[in-house]
Amino acid sequence: MAYTSVFAPFTEIKPEEFKRVTEVSYLGFVYGTKVALGKMLPRDRGTIVQVGSALGYRSIPPQSAYCGAKHAINGFSVQLWAAHRVVTAGSAITRAVGALRGGRGRQPDKRPPS
């Protein structure tokens, strides 16, 4: 699992920073899953564990790019599970929720938005 983030208000995030967060945190997840699934389907077995973030369910203000990527991962994971859960009886796709720690030398502010 790879991720990156930008701790800043949305209006201060440069387009290339937003793109980088999306490419690493979302597309890296998608491409890794695609490789794993490509090896699982011919064997008709295996397990994919999707490790997400609580920020995929509850966003915080200085994390718009990261939270957007994590919301995308949730949608992708649900779709993947729905599309493949019946196709291969020996395969499993499981979702787990983790927590974001660190980033630019400081911890995220966990207070709810006001």
N, C-alpha and C positions, 0 to 999 in steps of 0.2 A: 504494500500500500504506500503510495506516495501522495504528498500534498504540499501545497505552498499557500501562502495567504498574504494579504496586504491589510494591515491595521490602519484604516483611514476612513473618513466619511466617503460615501459614494462619489460626491462631487469633487473630491480631491484625488481619486484614483485615475491614473492615466489609462487610456485604452489598451496600451501594450501590457500594462500590469494586470488588468482585468483578463486579457486574453491569456496571459501566462498562467494565472491561477486556474482558469477554465481548462487549459490544455493539460496541465499537470494533475490537478485534483479531480477532474471529471474524465477527460479523454484518456488519461493514463489508466484509469480504472476500467474504462470500456475496453481499451485495447488489451489489457492484461486478461480480462474476462474472456475476450474473444479467443485468445491463444489457448487458455485453459479449456474452454468449452470445445474448441476444435480438437483437442486431444481426448476429451471425455466422450464425445458422441460416438466416434468409431469403436470405442471400447465398451460402450454402454454401461459405463460406471464412472464414479468419481464424485467429488464434492467441491462446490464453490462456496466459500464463506465470504459474504459481502460485509465488510466492516465499514460502517458509516459513522455518523456523528450526530449527537443530539442537535447540532446546529442545522441539520437537514430537516428538522421538525420545528425548531424554534430559533428564529434568526436573532442576531444581535447587531446593533447599529454599525460598529466599525468593521464589519465583516461581510459586506454585501457580495463580493466576488466569491469568497469561500462558501458562504451560506447558499448562494445560487448554485454552485457546483454540487454541494451536498444534497440539495433538493433534487437536482437532476439525477444524481446517483440513486436516490430513493425511487424515483419514477422508473429509471432504467432497471433497477433490481426487481421491482414488482413486475414489470413487463417480462423480464427474462424468466422469472419464476413461473409466470402464467403461461408463457410460450413453451417451456421445456419440461415442466413438471410431469406431464403425462407422456411425453415423447420417450423418455428413457427411464425405465423402472429402477435401474441401478444407480442413477445419478441423483444428486441432491443439490439444491441451491438454498443456502441459508443466509439470513441477514442478521448481523449483529451491530449494535450501536456502541461506539466508543466515545471518547472525549478528546477535544483539541487541547493540547498543552503547548505552551511556548509560542514563539513567533516574534521576531524582531526584539528579542531580549526582554519581553514582558508578557505577563499572563493576560488572557482575555478578561474583559470586564463581564462578570456573570450576572450583573443586575439586570432585571427586566427593563425593556424600554419604557420611558415615561410618556 
